[in-house]
Amino acid sequence: MPVPEYLINKYNVAAPRYTSYPTVPYWDNAPFNVNDWEQRVKASFNATNNSDGISLYIHLPYCENLCTYCGCNTRITKNHKVELPYIEAVLKEWQMYRQIFGRSPVIREIHLGGGTPTFFSPQNLQTLVKGLLINNFIHPDADFSFEAHPGNTTAAHLQVLYDLGFRRLSLGIQDFDPKVQLIINRIQTFEQVKNVTDRARAIGYTSVNYDLIYGLPLQTEESIKETLEQVGQLMPDRIAFYSYAHVPWIKPGQRRYTAAHLPDAHLKRILYQTGCEMFSRLGYHEIGMDHFALETDSLYQAYSQNKLHRNFMGYTHQYTQLLVGLGVSAISDTWSAYAQNVKTVEEYLSLIKNNQLPLIKGHLLTDEDLVLRSHIQNIMCKGVTSWHKHSQLDDCMPGCVARLEDLAADGLVHLSQCRVKVTPTGKRFLRNICMALDARLWADKPSAQLFSMTG
């Protein structure tokens, strides 16, 4: 059922995407230091056992060309001599964490993100992954995945990573329309995408994800229908359908076009609704926010079993308490603390060379942070959360309830004494609902726009 336009207009505000709470702009970096971080890492690692395991995210920032829509931390170069020095630094950083652990970890998740991981040669990716796995244990339910550019992902990439245990890949497509691809400088043909998808499935990959974006410059209702029809021919196991975030003050590459090239608010809503309707007809189920999956995919199965989890990598079908981020700008999470690495390659390599963890900032979560983090996680993954009226831990909830009352009046949530549940209409407004629970944001409202718009 289409969402009333007055609700979309009312709630079309700048809001976080809530891959963490507190969100990165609200981290309290002043009391954070490396010693505290190492203690939190060690405590989190010791709290895990062989049935849990840990997650690794490796940020590989290099791309040969700048995609102008992109909001990721990237380094543009055609010089592939940068590959090995960077891999060596990542593996050295990993050894620093191994020393903090004090024993061999059980690795449950690895995700190679970027940037363009397939910028790296198959041989160098093999060196990287083997270096991460050596002298460690692999969880029996391990989930290894990587992001790939359809234009440079070869059969050798697919085979080498499959042999190392990877079973899932994500292809950054965004749009198949040639005009849109040209203005965002993301060129790949339908045939290239089909070729990579078919090869991956023939090798044995069990899950293929397509990243698509609505709201890109020059998109029209007809063009996105054509893109989605082509996607339907290939039937990826998962689809991430993201709203384009126009933030040229943060990402100068987006200055290649202006707001005049972008779909207006009304058309953008049509593009979103068109996508949702087509995915439903094709047999996909909506998962949390922005994600769709077939019933055979692990993401849907986790969602249907109330096991869905969300972290800095987005939605995942399994939970690990400890996520270690390696590489430039990568973020780590011990559940009770966050830390982010420096954002430039040069500074990262320099700190690693000097045997220092390459941290730029972090946050030690308070008791209130942990309570609100759990509630926001529940809303994002399960669509419902509850609390105890007389619990000291939930003293922060009355202020949240007051903010939720307006959303309840608009039919976005069902609000009872100690429980809030997202309605079918409210699914479209998860970010707004989580904002009501974001005590740090309301205590210090930003004077400038920090986040993308929800619409």
C-alpha positions as CSV (number, residue, x, y, z in Angstrom):
1,M,0.0,0.0,0.0
2,P,1.5,3.4,-1.0
3,V,2.5,5.7,1.9
4,P,0.5,8.9,2.1
5,E,2.5,11.8,0.6
6,Y,1.9,14.1,3.5
7,L,3.7,11.6,5.8
8,I,6.6,11.4,3.4
9,N,6.9,15.2,3.3
10,K,6.6,15.5,7.0
11,Y,9.3,12.9,7.8
12,N,11.7,13.8,4.9
13,V,14.5,15.0,7.2
14,A,18.2,14.5,7.6
15,A,18.7,11.3,9.7
16,P,21.4,8.8,10.4
17,R,21.3,5.3,8.9
18,Y,22.0,3.8,12.4
19,T,24.7,1.3,11.6
20,S,25.7,2.2,15.1
21,Y,24.5,4.0,18.2
22,P,25.8,6.5,19.1
23,T,26.3,7.5,15.4
24,V,29.8,8.5,14.5
25,P,29.3,12.4,14.7
26,Y,28.2,11.9,18.3
27,W,31.1,9.9,19.5
28,D,32.7,11.3,22.6
29,N,36.3,11.2,21.6
30,A,37.7,13.1,24.5
31,P,38.0,10.3,27.1
32,F,39.0,7.7,24.4
33,N,42.6,6.4,24.4
34,V,44.4,3.4,22.9
35,N,44.9,1.7,26.3
36,D,41.2,1.7,27.0
37,W,40.5,0.5,23.5
38,E,42.9,-2.4,23.8
39,Q,41.3,-3.4,27.2
40,R,37.8,-3.3,25.6
41,V,39.0,-5.4,22.7
42,K,40.6,-8.0,25.0
43,A,37.5,-8.1,27.2
44,S,35.2,-8.6,24.2
45,F,37.4,-11.2,22.7
46,N,37.6,-13.1,26.0
47,A,33.8,-13.0,26.3
48,T,33.5,-14.8,23.0
49,N,33.8,-18.6,22.6
50,N,34.2,-21.0,19.8
51,S,30.5,-21.0,19.1
52,D,30.5,-17.2,18.6
53,G,33.7,-16.3,16.7
54,I,34.6,-12.8,15.6
55,S,34.1,-10.7,12.4
56,L,36.7,-9.0,10.3
57,Y,36.1,-6.1,7.9
58,I,38.9,-5.2,5.6
59,H,38.8,-1.8,3.8
60,L,40.5,-1.9,0.5
61,P,40.2,1.8,-0.7
62,Y,41.7,1.7,-4.2
63,C,39.6,2.3,-7.4
64,E,40.8,3.0,-10.9
65,N,38.1,5.5,-11.5
66,L,36.0,7.8,-9.3
67,C,32.3,7.0,-9.3
68,T,30.8,10.4,-8.7
69,Y,27.8,9.3,-6.6
70,C,30.1,7.4,-4.1
71,G,30.2,8.3,-0.5
72,C,32.9,5.7,0.5
73,N,36.5,6.4,1.5
74,T,38.4,5.8,-1.7
75,R,41.8,6.4,-3.3
76,I,41.8,6.7,-7.1
77,T,44.8,5.4,-8.9
78,K,45.8,3.1,-11.8
79,N,49.1,2.3,-10.2
80,H,48.7,-1.3,-9.0
81,K,52.1,-1.2,-7.3
82,V,50.2,0.1,-4.3
83,E,48.6,-3.3,-3.7
84,L,51.3,-5.3,-1.8
85,P,52.5,-2.5,0.5
86,Y,48.9,-1.9,1.6
87,I,48.3,-5.7,2.1
88,E,51.4,-5.9,4.2
89,A,50.2,-3.1,6.4
90,V,46.8,-4.6,6.9
91,L,48.4,-7.9,7.9
92,K,50.7,-6.1,10.3
93,E,47.7,-4.4,11.8
94,W,46.0,-7.8,12.2
95,Q,49.0,-9.1,14.0
96,M,48.7,-6.2,16.5
97,Y,45.2,-7.3,17.3
98,R,46.3,-10.9,17.5
99,Q,48.8,-9.9,20.2
100,I,45.9,-8.1,22.1
101,F,43.8,-11.3,21.9
102,G,46.6,-13.5,23.4
103,R,45.3,-16.6,21.6
104,S,44.1,-17.7,18.2
105,P,40.6,-16.4,17.3
106,V,37.7,-18.2,15.7
107,I,36.9,-16.3,12.5
108,R,33.2,-16.3,11.7
109,E,32.9,-13.4,9.2
110,I,35.2,-11.8,6.7
111,H,34.0,-9.0,4.5
112,L,36.3,-7.3,1.9
113,G,34.9,-3.8,1.2
114,G,36.1,-0.6,-0.3
115,G,36.9,1.0,-2.6
116,T,37.0,-1.8,-5.1
117,P,38.4,-5.1,-3.6
118,T,38.7,-6.5,-7.1
119,F,41.1,-3.7,-8.0
120,F,43.6,-6.1,-6.3
121,S,44.9,-9.0,-8.3
122,P,43.6,-12.5,-7.5
123,Q,47.1,-13.4,-6.3
124,N,47.3,-10.4,-3.9
125,L,43.8,-11.1,-2.5
126,Q,45.0,-14.7,-1.9
127,T,48.0,-13.3,0.0
128,L,45.8,-11.1,2.1
129,V,43.2,-13.7,3.0
130,K,45.7,-16.5,3.7
131,G,47.6,-14.0,5.9
132,L,44.3,-13.3,7.9
133,L,43.5,-17.0,8.3
134,I,46.9,-18.5,9.1
135,N,47.2,-20.0,12.6
136,N,43.6,-19.2,13.3
137,F,40.4,-21.2,13.4
138,I,37.5,-21.0,10.9
139,H,34.0,-21.1,12.3
140,P,31.9,-24.0,10.9
141,D,29.2,-21.4,9.9
142,A,31.8,-19.0,8.5
143,D,30.4,-16.4,6.1
144,F,33.0,-14.8,3.8
145,S,32.0,-12.1,1.4
146,F,33.4,-9.4,-0.9
147,E,32.4,-6.4,-2.9
148,A,33.1,-6.5,-6.6
149,H,33.0,-4.3,-9.7
150,P,31.4,-6.1,-12.6
151,G,33.8,-4.5,-15.0
152,N,37.0,-5.9,-13.5
153,T,36.0,-9.1,-11.6
154,T,37.6,-12.0,-13.4
155,A,37.0,-15.8,-13.3
156,A,40.4,-15.9,-11.4
157,H,39.1,-13.5,-8.7
158,L,36.0,-15.7,-8.3
159,Q,37.9,-19.0,-8.2
160,V,40.7,-17.8,-5.8
161,L,38.3,-16.4,-3.3
162,Y,35.9,-19.4,-3.5
163,D,38.8,-21.7,-2.8
164,L,39.5,-19.6,0.3
165,G,36.0,-20.1,1.6
166,F,34.1,-17.1,0.1
167,R,30.5,-17.9,-0.8
168,R,28.9,-14.5,-1.2
169,L,29.6,-11.5,-3.4
170,S,28.1,-8.1,-3.8
171,L,28.1,-6.4,-7.2
172,G,27.9,-2.6,-7.3
173,I,25.5,-2.0,-10.3
174,Q,23.5,1.1,-9.2
175,D,21.7,1.4,-12.6
176,F,21.9,-0.1,-16.1
177,D,20.8,3.0,-18.0
178,P,23.8,4.2,-20.1
179,K,23.0,7.9,-19.5
180,V,22.9,7.5,-15.8
181,Q,26.1,5.4,-15.8
182,L,27.9,8.1,-17.8
183,I,27.0,10.9,-15.5
184,I,27.9,8.9,-12.3
185,N,31.0,7.5,-14.1
186,R,30.0,3.9,-13.2
187,I,30.2,2.0,-16.5
188,Q,29.3,-1.7,-16.8
189,T,27.1,-3.5,-19.2
190,F,24.3,-6.0,-18.6
191,E,26.4,-8.6,-20.2
192,Q,29.3,-8.0,-17.8
193,V,27.0,-8.3,-14.8
194,K,25.4,-11.5,-16.2
195,N,28.8,-13.0,-16.9
196,V,30.1,-12.4,-13.4
197,T,26.8,-13.7,-11.9
198,D,26.7,-16.8,-14.0
199,R,30.3,-17.6,-13.4
200,A,29.9,-17.2,-9.6
201,R,27.0,-19.5,-9.5
202,A,28.7,-22.1,-11.7
203,I,31.7,-22.1,-9.3
204,G,29.4,-22.5,-6.3
205,Y,28.7,-19.1,-4.8
206,T,25.4,-19.4,-2.8
207,S,24.5,-15.7,-2.6
208,V,24.9,-12.9,-5.1
209,N,23.8,-9.4,-4.0
210,Y,23.2,-6.4,-6.4
211,D,23.6,-2.9,-5.1
212,L,21.1,-0.5,-6.7
213,I,20.4,3.2,-6.1
214,Y,17.3,5.2,-6.7
215,G,17.4,9.0,-6.9
216,L,20.5,9.2,-9.1
217,P,20.9,12.0,-11.7
218,L,18.9,11.5,-14.9
219,Q,16.9,8.6,-13.6
220,T,13.3,8.4,-14.8
221,E,10.5,6.1,-14.0
222,E,10.9,4.4,-17.3
223,S,14.7,4.0,-17.0
224,I,14.5,2.5,-13.5
225,K,11.8,0.1,-14.7
226,E,14.1,-1.1,-17.5
227,T,17.0,-1.5,-15.0
228,L,14.8,-3.6,-12.7
229,E,13.5,-5.7,-15.5
230,Q,17.1,-6.5,-16.4
231,V,17.8,-7.3,-12.7
232,G,14.8,-9.6,-12.8
233,Q,16.3,-11.6,-15.6
234,L,19.3,-12.5,-13.4
235,M,17.5,-12.9,-10.1
236,P,20.2,-12.1,-7.6
237,D,19.7,-13.7,-4.1
238,R,19.7,-10.3,-2.4
239,I,19.2,-6.7,-3.5
240,A,20.3,-3.6,-1.6
241,F,18.1,-0.7,-2.8
242,Y,19.6,2.5,-1.5
243,S,18.4,6.1,-1.6
244,Y,21.0,8.3,-3.3
245,A,22.5,10.8,-0.7
246,H,23.4,14.1,-2.4
247,V,26.1,15.5,-0.2
248,P,28.5,17.5,-2.4
249,W,29.8,19.5,0.5
250,I,31.3,16.2,1.8
251,K,31.9,14.4,-1.5
252,P,33.3,16.9,-4.1
253,G,32.9,14.3,-6.9
254,Q,29.1,14.9,-6.7
255,R,29.7,18.4,-8.0
256,R,29.8,17.0,-11.5
257,Y,26.1,17.5,-11.6
258,T,23.6,19.7,-9.7
259,A,20.3,19.2,-8.0
260,A,18.7,20.1,-11.3
261,H,19.9,16.7,-12.7
262,L,18.3,14.8,-9.8
263,P,14.8,13.4,-9.6
264,D,12.6,15.8,-7.6
265,A,11.1,14.5,-4.3
266,H,7.9,13.3,-6.0
267,L,9.7,11.4,-8.7
268,K,12.1,9.9,-6.2
269,R,9.2,8.5,-4.2
270,I,7.8,7.0,-7.5
271,L,11.2,5.4,-8.2
272,Y,11.3,3.8,-4.7
273,Q,7.7,2.5,-4.9
274,T,8.4,1.1,-8.4
275,G,11.3,-0.8,-7.1
276,C,9.4,-2.2,-4.1
277,E,6.5,-3.3,-6.2
278,M,8.8,-5.0,-8.8
279,F,10.8,-6.8,-6.1
280,S,7.6,-8.1,-4.5
281,R,6.3,-9.4,-7.9
282,L,9.7,-11.2,-8.4
283,G,9.4,-12.9,-5.0
284,Y,11.7,-10.8,-2.9
285,H,10.9,-10.0,0.7
286,E,11.7,-6.7,2.3
287,I,14.3,-7.1,5.0
288,G,14.7,-4.3,7.6
289,M,15.6,-1.1,5.7
290,D,16.8,-0.9,2.0
291,H,17.3,-4.7,1.7
292,F,15.3,-7.4,-0.2
293,A,16.0,-11.1,-0.3
294,L,14.6,-14.3,-1.7
295,E,13.3,-16.9,0.7
296,T,16.3,-19.2,-0.1
297,D,18.8,-16.6,1.1
298,S,20.3,-16.6,4.6
299,L,19.4,-12.9,5.1
300,Y,15.7,-13.7,4.7
301,Q,16.0,-16.8,6.9
302,A,17.7,-14.8,9.7
303,Y,15.0,-12.2,9.4
304,S,12.2,-14.8,9.6
305,Q,13.8,-16.4,12.7
306,N,14.4,-13.0,14.5
307,K,18.2,-13.5,14.2
308,L,18.9,-10.5,11.9
309,H,21.8,-8.3,13.1
310,R,23.0,-4.8,12.0
311,N,26.5,-3.4,12.3
312,F,28.9,-1.2,10.4
313,M,28.8,-3.6,7.4
314,G,25.0,-3.3,7.3
315,Y,22.6,-6.2,7.8
316,T,24.1,-9.6,8.5
317,H,22.5,-12.9,9.2
318,Q,24.5,-13.7,12.3
319,Y,25.7,-11.9,15.4
320,T,29.3,-11.5,16.6
321,Q,30.1,-9.4,19.6
322,L,33.6,-8.4,18.3
323,L,34.1,-6.8,14.9
324,V,37.6,-5.8,14.0
325,G,38.0,-3.3,11.1
326,L,41.4,-3.4,9.3
327,G,42.7,-0.8,6.8
328,V,42.3,2.9,6.2
329,S,39.0,4.4,7.7
330,A,37.8,1.0,8.9
331,I,35.6,0.9,12.1
332,S,35.9,-1.7,14.8
333,D,33.2,-2.5,17.4
334,T,33.6,-4.4,20.7
335,W,29.9,-3.8,21.5
336,S,31.0,-1.6,24.5
337,A,33.3,0.6,22.4
338,Y,34.0,1.8,18.8
339,A,37.2,2.9,17.1
340,Q,37.9,4.2,13.7
341,N,41.2,4.2,11.8
342,V,42.8,7.2,10.2
343,K,41.3,8.2,6.8
344,T,44.3,8.7,4.6
345,V,46.5,6.0,3.2
346,E,49.7,7.8,3.9
347,E,48.9,8.3,7.6
348,Y,47.7,4.7,7.9
349,L,50.9,3.3,6.4
350,S,53.1,5.6,8.5
351,L,51.4,4.5,11.8
352,I,51.6,0.9,11.0
353,K,55.2,1.2,10.1
354,N,55.8,2.7,13.5
355,N,54.0,-0.2,15.2
356,Q,51.0,1.9,16.3
357,L,47.3,1.0,16.0
358,P,46.2,3.5,13.3
359,L,43.3,5.0,15.3
360,I,41.9,8.5,14.8
361,K,38.9,8.4,17.2
362,G,36.7,6.3,19.2
363,H,33.9,6.1,21.7
364,L,33.4,4.2,25.0
365,L,29.7,3.4,25.3
366,T,27.9,4.5,28.6
367,D,25.2,2.4,30.3
368,E,22.6,4.6,28.6
369,D,24.3,4.2,25.2
370,L,24.1,0.4,25.6
371,V,20.4,0.5,26.4
372,L,19.5,2.7,23.5
373,R,21.8,0.8,21.2
374,S,19.8,-2.4,22.0
375,H,16.5,-0.7,21.4
376,I,17.7,0.8,18.1
377,Q,19.1,-2.5,17.0
378,N,15.7,-4.1,17.8
379,I,13.8,-1.6,15.7
380,M,16.2,-1.9,12.7
381,C,16.2,-5.7,12.8
382,K,12.9,-6.8,14.3
383,G,10.6,-3.9,14.1
384,V,9.8,-4.0,17.8
385,T,11.4,-3.3,21.2
386,S,10.3,-3.3,24.8
387,W,11.6,-2.1,28.2
388,H,11.0,-2.4,31.9
389,K,9.1,0.5,33.5
390,H,10.9,0.3,36.9
391,S,14.4,-0.6,35.7
392,Q,17.1,1.9,36.4
393,L,18.7,1.0,33.1
394,D,15.6,2.2,31.3
395,D,15.4,5.6,33.0
396,C,16.2,7.1,29.6
397,M,13.0,5.8,28.0
398,P,10.4,8.4,29.1
399,G,12.1,11.1,26.9
400,C,12.1,8.6,24.0
401,V,8.4,7.8,24.5
402,A,7.5,11.4,24.4
403,R,9.1,11.7,21.0
404,L,7.5,8.5,19.8
405,E,4.0,9.7,20.5
406,D,3.9,11.9,17.4
407,L,4.9,8.9,15.3
408,A,2.2,6.9,17.0
409,A,-0.4,9.5,16.2
410,D,0.7,9.3,12.5
411,G,0.3,5.5,12.5
412,L,4.0,4.7,12.1
413,V,4.3,2.8,15.4
414,H,2.0,1.1,17.9
415,L,3.0,2.5,21.3
416,S,2.0,0.8,24.6
417,Q,3.2,1.4,28.1
418,C,6.6,-0.3,27.7
419,R,6.7,-1.4,24.1
420,V,6.9,0.1,20.6
421,K,6.2,-1.8,17.4
422,V,6.7,-0.6,13.8
423,T,3.5,-0.7,11.7
424,P,3.4,-1.7,8.1
425,T,3.4,2.0,7.2
426,G,6.2,2.7,9.6
427,K,8.6,0.4,7.8
428,R,9.2,3.2,5.4
429,F,10.3,5.4,8.3
430,L,12.7,3.3,10.3
431,R,15.3,6.0,10.4
432,N,12.8,8.5,11.8
433,I,11.6,6.0,14.5
434,C,15.2,5.4,15.6
435,M,15.8,9.1,15.7
436,A,13.2,9.3,18.5
437,L,15.4,6.9,20.5
438,D,18.6,8.9,19.8
439,A,19.1,10.7,23.0
440,R,22.5,12.1,22.0
441,L,21.1,13.7,18.8
442,W,18.2,15.4,20.7
443,A,20.5,16.6,23.5
444,D,22.8,18.3,20.9
445,K,20.9,19.0,17.6
446,P,23.3,19.6,14.7
447,S,23.5,23.2,13.4
448,A,24.6,21.9,10.0
449,Q,23.4,19.0,8.0
450,L,25.4,15.9,9.1
451,F,23.2,13.1,7.5
452,S,21.4,12.4,4.3
453,M,17.7,12.9,3.9
454,T,15.3,10.1,4.6
455,G,13.2,10.6,1.5
